[in-house]
Amino acid sequence: SGPRNARADHAVDRGHAQAIFVTGYVISIDETMGKDICRAGWLWQRSVAMDHPYSWFYLASHALAGDFAKCRFDVARADIEKYAANFEKYAATTDVEAEEARASAATLKAALAKK
């Protein structure tokens, strides 16, 4: 694993769903943070358990893409479907970045239909 951020680690350790999600997101894309999709997925699983909506989206999307194939966990098809449905409901009712959420939900639904 790469460099750690003490403030982010503290927020994650305290169990803040948004901090857990964002930390996972950053380490899923940022080489300077020690890009690690398995750690990101593990963090998203934690924030999914707290009903964090974008964690549903990212965990399901990366699972469908096969990005967790080398990780020590698996995301079951039934869970992917549940996360996609949860995110679609969230996207239909949110006022926060509503257009982006609905577009993301549609993309996830289409990817799920192809698999």
Secondary structure, DSSP 4 states (H G I P E B T S, - for coil): -----HHHHHHHHTT-HHHHHHHHHHHHH-GGG---HHHHHHHHHHHHTTT-HHHHHHHHHHHHTTTTTTSS----HHHHHHHHHHHHHHHHH--TTHHHHHHHHHHHHHHHHH-
